[in-house]
Amino acid sequence: MLNKKEAYDLIDKVLTYCSHYTMVTVNSQEEGLTRFANSEIHQNVFKADNSVEIIVYEGKRQSKISTNILDDESLREMVRTAEENLRYMPEGEFEMPEVASPLEIACEEYDEELEGKFGITNRAALIKASINTLDSGFTGSGALSLTKTAIAIGNTKGIRRYARLDSVNFNTVVTHESGASGCTEYSTNKAGNMDVMQLFKIAYLKAKAALNPTSIEPGSYTVILEPLAVGELLNYMNYCGFSAKSVYTGMSYLTGKKGQKVFGDNISIYDDKDDENTFRIPFDFEGYERKRLNIIDKGIAKDLAYDTKSALREGVETTGHSIGDSSLGGFPVNLVMENGDKSIEDIIKEADNAILVTRFHYMNIVDPRQAVLTALTRDGLYMIKNGRISHAVKNMRFTESMLKAFNNVAEISKERVKVPGFFGVVYVPALKIENFHFTGKTE
């Protein structure tokens, strides 16, 4: 695991070999992972890797190459190959600007307690203690991991960037021999926020409540989506809608709608690198500082995410949301949805004839222009009658436009949860949505 000085020294070494404007990215990662299945730990692994990627620029041409062989000769050869390849590269649409300021952006905040609390011995002990709570007929599966990541960026103009992020992730599915199941998943960078046994208990109780499910017909229902389900929706809404590139290519459901009302008044979504409930990386993979985005403000479409290319196309400044893949354009990675004022318990107590959804899987985009998504429910689907769970329901498929669903949000919980995203986490509440369409059932 490279600290800031070690990462900067590596960048300095690579840049001594460069004769063109060059951007250097160093990735350093360690991961300890404990997997269990059928109520037995079956794998303990540890991996560590340091890698270097360079992008060499000349006019509208650029050449990219990476390696995890970091001796002097290999690094020198990497630079030589990248510079020689420039002559074969086609010209791009734009000449990329040279990033020259600020000279440094660094964030070394991480929770030192994570290592002690979720090292290999404690991971095994927590999983064993959780599994021992299960009655006969139930089994637990899942994984508990501790990941340490450092990202450093530098270039021939003298800028330096460094961020360290340590996090722990736990996911589990408790399954009954009949096939009934319940799940939980949680990621955090704060040791005090991760209670493995309590999370396991939630999955266990869900599995018990999922016994003897009944089948219901497809149709329009009021649903209460728990944060795992909401997070999955938001991840895909982000993927097909929140980037400037998806808007100017006409693929986003926000195309032509800036400043217009797209969701209900109670929906606000923003991207903020300084929100302590997200995984903070204060700069993007092009070296620019991330800016706060007011993406949806009380239902109104406002800010979009830009990387350099999408910003140059529109003659604006980048918002610092490159993830190193220009095919996606800018991509928000610190998404937060504003909460409401009722507890999840109260929302359930006040509901009648509603369906409680734990999470979705096999999510797909049907129509990005209308934000139509489809997926199956999984690991806990329940009918709510007179303010309480009356019985389990067999899994269903939904197909719904988020433009409609997020205009039909009747309640938003005050509690919010960190849910794994495509990159980092999203911080979301539970939602009660009316007229949510289930279009198929599973038997």
Secondary structure, 3 states (H helix, E strand, C coil): CCCHHHHHHHHHHHHCCCCCEEEEEEEEEEEEEEEEECCEEEEEEEEEEEEEEEEEEECCEEEEEEECCCCHHHHHHHHHHHHHHHHHCCCCCCCCCCCCCCCEEEECCCCCHHHHHCCHHHHHHHHHHHHCCCCCCEEEEEEEEEEEEEEEEEECCCCEEEEEEEEEEEEEEEEECCCCEEEEEEEECCHHHCCHHHHHHHHHHHHHHCCCCECCCCEEEEEEECHHHHHHHHHHHHHHHCEHHHHHCCCCCCCCCCCCECCCCCCCEEECCCCCCCCCCCECCCCCECCCEEEEECCEECCCECCHHHHHHHCCCCCCCCCCCCCCCCCCCCEEECCCCECHHHHHHCCCCEEEEEEEEEEEEEEHHHCEEEEEEEEEEEEEECCEEEEEECCEEEEEEHHHHCCCEEEEEEEEEEEECCCCEEEEEEEEEEEEEEEEECC
